[in-house]
Amino acid sequence: MKKTIKIEGMQCNHCKMTVEKALSAMEGVTNVEVSLENKTATIESTKEIDENQIKQLIEEAGFEVK
Ligand SMILES: [Cu+2]
């Protein structure tokens, strides 16, 4: 499954890596691609990922899901 979300607040590669790391740690996630330019994260997974869980992880990392 593939899901793209909008993330506000990422400014550099470090932010990008923080988000990628947080999302990659979720169960079932096989690949995460974050784009600083587009302010998006594309999550590939073997099962449906709960949007609230994504939101919580992003917020814990210090960013905001739009
Ligand atoms: Cu940064």
N, CA, C, O and the ligand as a Tripos MOL2 file, in Angstrom:
@<TRIPOS>MOLECULE
protein
  265   263    67     0     0
PROTEIN
NO_CHARGES

@<TRIPOS>ATOM
      1 N           0.8440   -1.1840    0.0000 N.3       1 MET1
      2 CA          0.0000    0.0000    0.0000 C.3       1 MET1
      3 C           0.8820    1.2370    0.0000 C.2       1 MET1
      4 O           2.0050    1.2090    0.5020 O.2       1 MET1
      5 N           0.3690    2.3140   -0.5620 N.am      2 LYS2
      6 CA          1.1510    3.5320   -0.6670 C.3       2 LYS2
      7 C           0.3040    4.7010   -0.1920 C.2       2 LYS2
      8 O          -0.8590    4.8510   -0.5670 O.2       2 LYS2
      9 N           0.9260    5.5270    0.6450 N.am      3 LYS3
     10 CA          0.1950    6.6570    1.2020 C.3       3 LYS3
     11 C           1.1160    7.8640    1.2080 C.2       3 LYS3
     12 O           2.2780    7.7620    1.6020 O.2       3 LYS3
     13 N           0.6000    9.0110    0.7720 N.am      4 THR4
     14 CA          1.4010   10.2340    0.8180 C.3       4 THR4
     15 C           0.7550   11.2310    1.7700 C.2       4 THR4
     16 O          -0.4460   11.4940    1.7080 O.2       4 THR4
     17 N           1.5840   11.7760    2.6480 N.am      5 ILE5
     18 CA          1.0630   12.7580    3.6080 C.3       5 ILE5
     19 C           1.8390   14.0640    3.4850 C.2       5 ILE5
     20 O           2.9790   14.0850    3.0210 O.2       5 ILE5
     21 N           1.2050   15.1440    3.9060 N.am      6 LYS6
     22 CA          1.8240   16.4760    3.9000 C.3       6 LYS6
     23 C           2.3860   16.7620    5.2810 C.2       6 LYS6
     24 O           1.7150   16.5610    6.2930 O.2       6 LYS6
     25 N           3.6280   17.2350    5.3100 N.am      7 ILE7
     26 CA          4.2520   17.5450    6.5970 C.3       7 ILE7
     27 C           4.7790   18.9750    6.5940 C.2       7 ILE7
     28 O           5.4950   19.3770    5.6770 O.2       7 ILE7
     29 N           4.4280   19.7270    7.6060 N.am      8 GLU8
     30 CA          4.9190   21.0980    7.7530 C.3       8 GLU8
     31 C           6.0680   21.1330    8.7570 C.2       8 GLU8
     32 O           6.0530   20.4060    9.7510 O.2       8 GLU8
     33 N           7.0620   21.9790    8.4950 N.am      9 GLY9
     34 CA          8.0950   22.2440    9.4910 C.3       9 GLY9
     35 C           9.4620   21.6490    9.2060 C.2       9 GLY9
     36 O          10.4170   21.9070    9.9390 O.2       9 GLY9
     37 N           9.5670   20.8460    8.1350 N.am     10 MET10
     38 CA         10.8700   20.2690    7.8220 C.3      10 MET10
     39 C          11.7140   21.2840    7.0590 C.2      10 MET10
     40 O          11.2480   21.8660    6.0790 O.2      10 MET10
     41 N          12.9590   21.5010    7.5030 N.am     11 GLN11
     42 CA         13.7740   22.5240    6.8620 C.3      11 GLN11
     43 C          15.0910   22.0390    6.2890 C.2      11 GLN11
     44 O          15.6580   22.6800    5.4040 O.2      11 GLN11
     45 N          15.5730   20.9370    6.7730 N.am     12 CYS12
     46 CA         16.8680   20.4710    6.2710 C.3      12 CYS12
     47 C          16.9000   18.9510    6.2270 C.2      12 CYS12
     48 O          15.9310   18.2730    6.5680 O.2      12 CYS12
     49 N          18.0460   18.4430    5.7960 N.am     13 ASN13
     50 CA         18.2030   16.9990    5.6750 C.3      13 ASN13
     51 C          18.0430   16.2780    7.0020 C.2      13 ASN13
     52 O          17.6020   15.1300    7.0600 O.2      13 ASN13
     53 N          18.4080   16.9740    8.0580 N.am     14 HIS14
     54 CA         18.2880   16.3540    9.3710 C.3      14 HIS14
     55 C          16.8190   16.1290    9.7280 C.2      14 HIS14
     56 O          16.4520   15.0750   10.2490 O.2      14 HIS14
     57 N          15.9970   17.1150    9.4480 N.am     15 CYS15
     58 CA         14.5500   16.9860    9.6740 C.3      15 CYS15
     59 C          14.0110   15.8140    8.8550 C.2      15 CYS15
     60 O          13.2430   14.9810    9.3380 O.2      15 CYS15
     61 N          14.4400   15.7890    7.6140 N.am     16 LYS16
     62 CA         14.0110   14.7480    6.6910 C.3      16 LYS16
     63 C          14.3470   13.3640    7.2410 C.2      16 LYS16
     64 O          13.5200   12.4530    7.2080 O.2      16 LYS16
     65 N          15.5700   13.2190    7.7460 N.am     17 MET17
     66 CA         16.0020   11.9330    8.2780 C.3      17 MET17
     67 C          15.2370   11.5560    9.5450 C.2      17 MET17
     68 O          14.9310   10.3880    9.7840 O.2      17 MET17
     69 N          14.9380   12.5740   10.3460 N.am     18 THR18
     70 CA         14.1770   12.3270   11.5780 C.3      18 THR18
     71 C          12.8020   11.7540   11.2400 C.2      18 THR18
     72 O          12.3430   10.7910   11.8550 O.2      18 THR18
     73 N          12.1580   12.3680   10.2490 N.am     19 VAL19
     74 CA         10.8290   11.9140    9.8340 C.3      19 VAL19
     75 C          10.9070   10.5130    9.2180 C.2      19 VAL19
     76 O          10.0880    9.6430    9.5170 O.2      19 VAL19
     77 N          11.8930   10.3160    8.3650 N.am     20 GLU20
     78 CA         12.0430    9.0020    7.7280 C.3      20 GLU20
     79 C          12.2550    7.9120    8.7600 C.2      20 GLU20
     80 O          11.6940    6.8210    8.6610 O.2      20 GLU20
     81 N          13.0700    8.2240    9.7470 N.am     21 LYS21
     82 CA         13.3800    7.2460   10.7880 C.3      21 LYS21
     83 C          12.1300    6.9090   11.6080 C.2      21 LYS21
     84 O          11.8550    5.7450   11.8980 O.2      21 LYS21
     85 N          11.3880    7.9470   11.9700 N.am     22 ALA22
     86 CA         10.1840    7.7480   12.7860 C.3      22 ALA22
     87 C           9.1610    6.8960   12.0350 C.2      22 ALA22
     88 O           8.5690    5.9750   12.5970 O.2      22 ALA22
     89 N           8.9640    7.2210   10.7510 N.am     23 LEU23
     90 CA          7.9520    6.4990    9.9690 C.3      23 LEU23
     91 C           8.4090    5.0820    9.6370 C.2      23 LEU23
     92 O           7.6000    4.1550    9.6010 O.2      23 LEU23
     93 N           9.7000    4.9200    9.3950 N.am     24 SER24
     94 CA         10.2300    3.5910    9.0510 C.3      24 SER24
     95 C          10.0700    2.6060   10.1990 C.2      24 SER24
     96 O          10.0190    1.3940    9.9890 O.2      24 SER24
     97 N           9.9920    3.1370   11.4120 N.am     25 ALA25
     98 CA          9.9160    2.2620   12.5890 C.3      25 ALA25
     99 C           8.5260    1.6500   12.7760 C.2      25 ALA25
    100 O           8.3440    0.7440   13.5890 O.2      25 ALA25
    101 N           7.5530    2.1530   12.0210 N.am     26 MET26
    102 CA          6.1900    1.6220   12.1660 C.3      26 MET26
    103 C           6.0890    0.2080   11.6020 C.2      26 MET26
    104 O           6.7330   -0.1390   10.6120 O.2      26 MET26
    105 N           5.2680   -0.5870   12.2590 N.am     27 GLU27
    106 CA          5.0830   -1.9740   11.8310 C.3      27 GLU27
    107 C           4.4650   -2.0280   10.4330 C.2      27 GLU27
    108 O           3.4770   -1.3480   10.1560 O.2      27 GLU27
    109 N           5.0470   -2.8300    9.5690 N.am     28 GLY28
    110 CA          4.4910   -3.0200    8.2370 C.3      28 GLY28
    111 C           5.0400   -2.0800    7.1880 C.2      28 GLY28
    112 O           4.7700   -2.2480    5.9990 O.2      28 GLY28
    113 N           5.8170   -1.0790    7.6180 N.am     29 VAL29
    114 CA          6.3440   -0.1040    6.6630 C.3      29 VAL29
    115 C           7.5850   -0.6620    5.9800 C.2      29 VAL29
    116 O           8.5200   -1.1160    6.6400 O.2      29 VAL29
    117 N           7.5840   -0.6220    4.6490 N.am     30 THR30
    118 CA          8.7020   -1.1930    3.8990 C.3      30 THR30
    119 C           9.5920   -0.1140    3.2900 C.2      30 THR30
    120 O          10.7740   -0.3460    3.0390 O.2      30 THR30
    121 N           9.0200    1.0650    3.0540 N.am     31 ASN31
    122 CA          9.8300    2.1400    2.4690 C.3      31 ASN31
    123 C           9.2170    3.5060    2.7800 C.2      31 ASN31
    124 O           7.9960    3.6670    2.7690 O.2      31 ASN31
    125 N          10.0780    4.4830    3.0580 N.am     32 VAL32
    126 CA          9.6090    5.8480    3.3000 C.3      32 VAL32
    127 C          10.4410    6.8030    2.4590 C.2      32 VAL32
    128 O          11.6710    6.7590    2.4790 O.2      32 VAL32
    129 N           9.7520    7.6690    1.7170 N.am     33 GLU33
    130 CA         10.4640    8.6840    0.9610 C.3      33 GLU33
    131 C           9.9360   10.0490    1.3450 C.2      33 GLU33
    132 O           8.7480   10.3380    1.2050 O.2      33 GLU33
    133 N          10.8590   10.8980    1.8410 N.am     34 VAL34
    134 CA         10.4630   12.2310    2.2520 C.3      34 VAL34
    135 C          11.0120   13.2390    1.2630 C.2      34 VAL34
    136 O          12.1770   13.1730    0.8720 O.2      34 VAL34
    137 N          10.1610   14.1720    0.8610 N.am     35 SER35
    138 CA         10.5990   15.2490   -0.0260 C.3      35 SER35
    139 C          10.5340   16.5790    0.7050 C.2      35 SER35
    140 O           9.4670   17.0090    1.1420 O.2      35 SER35
    141 N          11.6910   17.2280    0.8330 N.am     36 LEU36
    142 CA         11.7270   18.5370    1.4830 C.3      36 LEU36
    143 C          11.0320   19.5860    0.6300 C.2      36 LEU36
    144 O          10.3260   20.4510    1.1470 O.2      36 LEU36
    145 N          11.2370   19.5030   -0.6900 N.am     37 GLU37
    146 CA         10.6600   20.4990   -1.6020 C.3      37 GLU37
    147 C           9.1350   20.4370   -1.5880 C.2      37 GLU37
    148 O           8.4580   21.4640   -1.5280 O.2      37 GLU37
    149 N           8.6110   19.2180   -1.6450 N.am     38 ASN38
    150 CA          7.1560   19.0650   -1.7170 C.3      38 ASN38
    151 C           6.5020   19.0000   -0.3520 C.2      38 ASN38
    152 O           5.2770   19.0340   -0.2430 O.2      38 ASN38
    153 N           7.3280   18.9060    0.7050 N.am     39 LYS39
    154 CA          6.8210   18.7570    2.0750 C.3      39 LYS39
    155 C           5.9070   17.5440    2.1940 C.2      39 LYS39
    156 O           4.8230   17.6130    2.7740 O.2      39 LYS39
    157 N           6.3640   16.4490    1.6390 N.am     40 THR40
    158 CA          5.5650   15.2290    1.6970 C.3      40 THR40
    159 C           6.3920   14.0480    2.1800 C.2      40 THR40
    160 O           7.6210   14.0460    2.1150 O.2      40 THR40
    161 N           5.6790   13.0560    2.6620 N.am     41 ALA41
    162 CA          6.2870   11.7660    2.9470 C.3      41 ALA41
    163 C           5.4340   10.7120    2.2710 C.2      41 ALA41
    164 O           4.2150   10.6770    2.4400 O.2      41 ALA41
    165 N           6.0870    9.8550    1.5070 N.am     42 THR42
    166 CA          5.3770    8.7470    0.8740 C.3      42 THR42
    167 C           5.7640    7.4720    1.6020 C.2      42 THR42
    168 O           6.9360    7.1080    1.6930 O.2      42 THR42
    169 N           4.7500    6.8110    2.1120 N.am     43 ILE43
    170 CA          4.9620    5.6270    2.9350 C.3      43 ILE43
    171 C           4.4600    4.4010    2.1930 C.2      43 ILE43
    172 O           3.2990    4.3350    1.7890 O.2      43 ILE43
    173 N           5.3360    3.4450    2.0210 N.am     44 GLU44
    174 CA          4.9280    2.1660    1.4410 C.3      44 GLU44
    175 C           4.8700    1.1330    2.5400 C.2      44 GLU44
    176 O           5.7730    1.0400    3.3720 O.2      44 GLU44
    177 N           3.7920    0.3490    2.5410 N.am     45 SER45
    178 CA          3.6320   -0.6060    3.6310 C.3      45 SER45
    179 C           2.9090   -1.8600    3.1670 C.2      45 SER45
    180 O           2.2530   -1.8800    2.1250 O.2      45 SER45
    181 N           3.0470   -2.8940    3.9630 N.am     46 THR46
    182 CA          2.4080   -4.1680    3.6320 C.3      46 THR46
    183 C           0.9910   -4.2350    4.1830 C.2      46 THR46
    184 O           0.2340   -5.1510    3.8610 O.2      46 THR46
    185 N           0.6340   -3.2540    5.0210 N.am     47 LYS47
    186 CA         -0.7250   -3.2190    5.5510 C.3      47 LYS47
    187 C          -1.1630   -1.7730    5.7450 C.2      47 LYS47
    188 O          -0.3500   -0.8510    5.6720 O.2      47 LYS47
    189 N          -2.4350   -1.5880    5.9890 N.am     48 GLU48
    190 CA         -2.9790   -0.2410    6.1970 C.3      48 GLU48
    191 C          -2.3700    0.3780    7.4540 C.2      48 GLU48
    192 O          -2.3770   -0.2270    8.5260 O.2      48 GLU48
    193 N          -1.8420    1.5990    7.3020 N.am     49 ILE49
    194 CA         -1.2490    2.2890    8.4390 C.3      49 ILE49
    195 C          -2.2490    3.3150    8.9720 C.2      49 ILE49
    196 O          -2.8340    4.0890    8.2140 O.2      49 ILE49
    197 N          -2.4250    3.3020   10.2560 N.am     50 ASP50
    198 CA         -3.3650    4.2080   10.9060 C.3      50 ASP50
    199 C          -2.8770    5.6600   10.8040 C.2      50 ASP50
    200 O          -1.7620    5.9810   11.2150 O.2      50 ASP50
    201 N          -3.7230    6.5220   10.2540 N.am     51 GLU51
    202 CA         -3.3440    7.9310   10.0700 C.3      51 GLU51
    203 C          -3.0530    8.6310   11.3840 C.2      51 GLU51
    204 O          -2.1820    9.4980   11.4560 O.2      51 GLU51
    205 N          -3.7800    8.2540   12.4140 N.am     52 ASN52
    206 CA         -3.5590    8.8760   13.7190 C.3      52 ASN52
    207 C          -2.1900    8.5210   14.2780 C.2      52 ASN52
    208 O          -1.5450    9.3210   14.9560 O.2      52 ASN52
    209 N          -1.7660    7.3010   13.9760 N.am     53 GLN53
    210 CA         -0.4490    6.8630   14.4360 C.3      53 GLN53
    211 C           0.6490    7.6560   13.7130 C.2      53 GLN53
    212 O           1.6440    8.0600   14.3140 O.2      53 GLN53
    213 N           0.4390    7.8650   12.4150 N.am     54 ILE54
    214 CA          1.3890    8.6590   11.6380 C.3      54 ILE54
    215 C           1.4760   10.0620   12.2160 C.2      54 ILE54
    216 O           2.5610   10.5970   12.4390 O.2      54 ILE54
    217 N           0.3050   10.6430   12.4520 N.am     55 LYS55
    218 CA          0.2250   11.9980   12.9700 C.3      55 LYS55
    219 C           0.9720   12.1270   14.3020 C.2      55 LYS55
    220 O           1.7270   13.0710   14.5350 O.2      55 LYS55
    221 N           0.7280   11.1530   15.1470 N.am     56 GLN56
    222 CA          1.3490   11.1780   16.4660 C.3      56 GLN56
    223 C           2.8750   11.0990   16.3630 C.2      56 GLN56
    224 O           3.5900   11.8270   17.0510 O.2      56 GLN56
    225 N           3.3610   10.2140   15.5030 N.am     57 LEU57
    226 CA          4.8070   10.0540   15.3380 C.3      57 LEU57
    227 C           5.4520   11.3340   14.8030 C.2      57 LEU57
    228 O           6.5140   11.7530   15.2620 O.2      57 LEU57
    229 N           4.7860   11.9400   13.8250 N.am     58 ILE58
    230 CA          5.3120   13.1690   13.2340 C.3      58 ILE58
    231 C           5.3430   14.2920   14.2680 C.2      58 ILE58
    232 O           6.2990   15.0640   14.3450 O.2      58 ILE58
    233 N           4.2750   14.3620   15.0590 N.am     59 GLU59
    234 CA          4.2190   15.4080   16.0730 C.3      59 GLU59
    235 C           5.2590   15.1950   17.1630 C.2      59 GLU59
    236 O           5.8650   16.1430   17.6620 O.2      59 GLU59
    237 N           5.4530   13.9300   17.5200 N.am     60 GLU60
    238 CA          6.4870   13.6270   18.5190 C.3      60 GLU60
    239 C           7.8650   14.0080   18.0020 C.2      60 GLU60
    240 O           8.7470   14.3790   18.7770 O.2      60 GLU60
    241 N           8.0470   13.9150   16.6870 N.am     61 ALA61
    242 CA          9.3330   14.2620   16.0840 C.3      61 ALA61
    243 C           9.4800   15.7830   15.9540 C.2      61 ALA61
    244 O          10.5620   16.2720   15.6280 O.2      61 ALA61
    245 N           8.4030   16.5280   16.2050 N.am     62 GLY62
    246 CA          8.4760   17.9790   16.2180 C.3      62 GLY62
    247 C           7.9370   18.6540   14.9660 C.2      62 GLY62
    248 O           8.1980   19.8330   14.7280 O.2      62 GLY62
    249 N           7.1800   17.9000   14.1610 N.am     63 PHE63
    250 CA          6.6210   18.4680   12.9360 C.3      63 PHE63
    251 C           5.0970   18.3400   12.9490 C.2      63 PHE63
    252 O           4.4980   17.8210   13.8900 O.2      63 PHE63
    253 N           4.5000   18.8340   11.8690 N.am     64 GLU64
    254 CA          3.0430   18.8690   11.8400 C.3      64 GLU64
    255 C           2.5090   18.2270   10.5650 C.2      64 GLU64
    256 O           3.0240   18.4720    9.4750 O.2      64 GLU64
    257 N           1.4780   17.4080   10.7090 N.am     65 VAL65
    258 CA          0.8410   16.8030    9.5540 C.3      65 VAL65
    259 C          -0.3040   17.6950    9.1090 C.2      65 VAL65
    260 O          -1.1230   18.1380    9.9160 O.2      65 VAL65
    261 N          -0.3430   17.9500    7.8010 N.am     66 LYS66
    262 CA         -1.4130   18.8070    7.2590 C.3      66 LYS66
    263 C          -2.5330   17.9650    6.6880 C.2      66 LYS66
    264 O          -3.5190   18.5050    6.1870 O.2      66 LYS66
    265 CU         16.2400   20.3620   10.0460 Cu       67 CU67
@<TRIPOS>BOND
     1     1     2 1
     2     2     3 1
     3     3     4 2
     4     3     5 am
     5     5     6 1
     6     6     7 1
     7     7     8 2
     8     7     9 am
     9     9    10 1
    10    10    11 1
    11    11    12 2
    12    11    13 am
    13    13    14 1
    14    14    15 1
    15    15    16 2
    16    15    17 am
    17    17    18 1
    18    18    19 1
    19    19    20 2
    20    19    21 am
    21    21    22 1
    22    22    23 1
    23    23    24 2
    24    23    25 am
    25    25    26 1
    26    26    27 1
    27    27    28 2
    28    27    29 am
    29    29    30 1
    30    30    31 1
    31    31    32 2
    32    31    33 am
    33    33    34 1
    34    34    35 1
    35    35    36 2
    36    35    37 am
    37    37    38 1
    38    38    39 1
    39    39    40 2
    40    39    41 am
    41    41    42 1
    42    42    43 1
    43    43    44 2
    44    43    45 am
    45    45    46 1
    46    46    47 1
    47    47    48 2
    48    47    49 am
    49    49    50 1
    50    50    51 1
    51    51    52 2
    52    51    53 am
    53    53    54 1
    54    54    55 1
    55    55    56 2
    56    55    57 am
    57    57    58 1
    58    58    59 1
    59    59    60 2
    60    59    61 am
    61    61    62 1
    62    62    63 1
    63    63    64 2
    64    63    65 am
    65    65    66 1
    66    66    67 1
    67    67    68 2
    68    67    69 am
    69    69    70 1
    70    70    71 1
    71    71    72 2
    72    71    73 am
    73    73    74 1
    74    74    75 1
    75    75    76 2
    76    75    77 am
    77    77    78 1
    78    78    79 1
    79    79    80 2
    80    79    81 am
    81    81    82 1
    82    82    83 1
    83    83    84 2
    84    83    85 am
    85    85    86 1
    86    86    87 1
    87    87    88 2
    88    87    89 am
    89    89    90 1
    90    90    91 1
    91    91    92 2
    92    91    93 am
    93    93    94 1
    94    94    95 1
    95    95    96 2
    96    95    97 am
    97    97    98 1
    98    98    99 1
    99    99   100 2
   100    99   101 am
   101   101   102 1
   102   102   103 1
   103   103   104 2
   104   103   105 am
   105   105   106 1
   106   106   107 1
   107   107   108 2
   108   107   109 am
   109   109   110 1
   110   110   111 1
   111   111   112 2
   112   111   113 am
   113   113   114 1
   114   114   115 1
   115   115   116 2
   116   115   117 am
   117   117   118 1
   118   118   119 1
   119   119   120 2
   120   119   121 am
   121   121   122 1
   122   122   123 1
   123   123   124 2
   124   123   125 am
   125   125   126 1
   126   126   127 1
   127   127   128 2
   128   127   129 am
   129   129   130 1
   130   130   131 1
   131   131   132 2
   132   131   133 am
   133   133   134 1
   134   134   135 1
   135   135   136 2
   136   135   137 am
   137   137   138 1
   138   138   139 1
   139   139   140 2
   140   139   141 am
   141   141   142 1
   142   142   143 1
   143   143   144 2
   144   143   145 am
   145   145   146 1
   146   146   147 1
   147   147   148 2
   148   147   149 am
   149   149   150 1
   150   150   151 1
   151   151   152 2
   152   151   153 am
   153   153   154 1
   154   154   155 1
   155   155   156 2
   156   155   157 am
   157   157   158 1
   158   158   159 1
   159   159   160 2
   160   159   161 am
   161   161   162 1
   162   162   163 1
   163   163   164 2
   164   163   165 am
   165   165   166 1
   166   166   167 1
   167   167   168 2
   168   167   169 am
   169   169   170 1
   170   170   171 1
   171   171   172 2
   172   171   173 am
   173   173   174 1
   174   174   175 1
   175   175   176 2
   176   175   177 am
   177   177   178 1
   178   178   179 1
   179   179   180 2
   180   179   181 am
   181   181   182 1
   182   182   183 1
   183   183   184 2
   184   183   185 am
   185   185   186 1
   186   186   187 1
   187   187   188 2
   188   187   189 am
   189   189   190 1
   190   190   191 1
   191   191   192 2
   192   191   193 am
   193   193   194 1
   194   194   195 1
   195   195   196 2
   196   195   197 am
   197   197   198 1
   198   198   199 1
   199   199   200 2
   200   199   201 am
   201   201   202 1
   202   202   203 1
   203   203   204 2
   204   203   205 am
   205   205   206 1
   206   206   207 1
   207   207   208 2
   208   207   209 am
   209   209   210 1
   210   210   211 1
   211   211   212 2
   212   211   213 am
   213   213   214 1
   214   214   215 1
   215   215   216 2
   216   215   217 am
   217   217   218 1
   218   218   219 1
   219   219   220 2
   220   219   221 am
   221   221   222 1
   222   222   223 1
   223   223   224 2
   224   223   225 am
   225   225   226 1
   226   226   227 1
   227   227   228 2
   228   227   229 am
   229   229   230 1
   230   230   231 1
   231   231   232 2
   232   231   233 am
   233   233   234 1
   234   234   235 1
   235   235   236 2
   236   235   237 am
   237   237   238 1
   238   238   239 1
   239   239   240 2
   240   239   241 am
   241   241   242 1
   242   242   243 1
   243   243   244 2
   244   243   245 am
   245   245   246 1
   246   246   247 1
   247   247   248 2
   248   247   249 am
   249   249   250 1
   250   250   251 1
   251   251   252 2
   252   251   253 am
   253   253   254 1
   254   254   255 1
   255   255   256 2
   256   255   257 am
   257   257   258 1
   258   258   259 1
   259   259   260 2
   260   259   261 am
   261   261   262 1
   262   262   263 1
   263   263   264 2
@<TRIPOS>SUBSTRUCTURE
     1 MET1         2 RESIDUE 1 A MET
     2 LYS2         6 RESIDUE 1 A LYS
     3 LYS3        10 RESIDUE 1 A LYS
     4 THR4        14 RESIDUE 1 A THR
     5 ILE5        18 RESIDUE 1 A ILE
     6 LYS6        22 RESIDUE 1 A LYS
     7 ILE7        26 RESIDUE 1 A ILE
     8 GLU8        30 RESIDUE 1 A GLU
     9 GLY9        34 RESIDUE 1 A GLY
    10 MET10       38 RESIDUE 1 A MET
    11 GLN11       42 RESIDUE 1 A GLN
    12 CYS12       46 RESIDUE 1 A CYS
    13 ASN13       50 RESIDUE 1 A ASN
    14 HIS14       54 RESIDUE 1 A HIS
    15 CYS15       58 RESIDUE 1 A CYS
    16 LYS16       62 RESIDUE 1 A LYS
    17 MET17       66 RESIDUE 1 A MET
    18 THR18       70 RESIDUE 1 A THR
    19 VAL19       74 RESIDUE 1 A VAL
    20 GLU20       78 RESIDUE 1 A GLU
    21 LYS21       82 RESIDUE 1 A LYS
    22 ALA22       86 RESIDUE 1 A ALA
    23 LEU23       90 RESIDUE 1 A LEU
    24 SER24       94 RESIDUE 1 A SER
    25 ALA25       98 RESIDUE 1 A ALA
    26 MET26      102 RESIDUE 1 A MET
    27 GLU27      106 RESIDUE 1 A GLU
    28 GLY28      110 RESIDUE 1 A GLY
    29 VAL29      114 RESIDUE 1 A VAL
    30 THR30      118 RESIDUE 1 A THR
    31 ASN31      122 RESIDUE 1 A ASN
    32 VAL32      126 RESIDUE 1 A VAL
    33 GLU33      130 RESIDUE 1 A GLU
    34 VAL34      134 RESIDUE 1 A VAL
    35 SER35      138 RESIDUE 1 A SER
    36 LEU36      142 RESIDUE 1 A LEU
    37 GLU37      146 RESIDUE 1 A GLU
    38 ASN38      150 RESIDUE 1 A ASN
    39 LYS39      154 RESIDUE 1 A LYS
    40 THR40      158 RESIDUE 1 A THR
    41 ALA41      162 RESIDUE 1 A ALA
    42 THR42      166 RESIDUE 1 A THR
    43 ILE43      170 RESIDUE 1 A ILE
    44 GLU44      174 RESIDUE 1 A GLU
    45 SER45      178 RESIDUE 1 A SER
    46 THR46      182 RESIDUE 1 A THR
    47 LYS47      186 RESIDUE 1 A LYS
    48 GLU48      190 RESIDUE 1 A GLU
    49 ILE49      194 RESIDUE 1 A ILE
    50 ASP50      198 RESIDUE 1 A ASP
    51 GLU51      202 RESIDUE 1 A GLU
    52 ASN52      206 RESIDUE 1 A ASN
    53 GLN53      210 RESIDUE 1 A GLN
    54 ILE54      214 RESIDUE 1 A ILE
    55 LYS55      218 RESIDUE 1 A LYS
    56 GLN56      222 RESIDUE 1 A GLN
    57 LEU57      226 RESIDUE 1 A LEU
    58 ILE58      230 RESIDUE 1 A ILE
    59 GLU59      234 RESIDUE 1 A GLU
    60 GLU60      238 RESIDUE 1 A GLU
    61 ALA61      242 RESIDUE 1 A ALA
    62 GLY62      246 RESIDUE 1 A GLY
    63 PHE63      250 RESIDUE 1 A PHE
    64 GLU64      254 RESIDUE 1 A GLU
    65 VAL65      258 RESIDUE 1 A VAL
    66 LYS66      262 RESIDUE 1 A LYS
    67 CU67       265 GROUP 0 **** ****
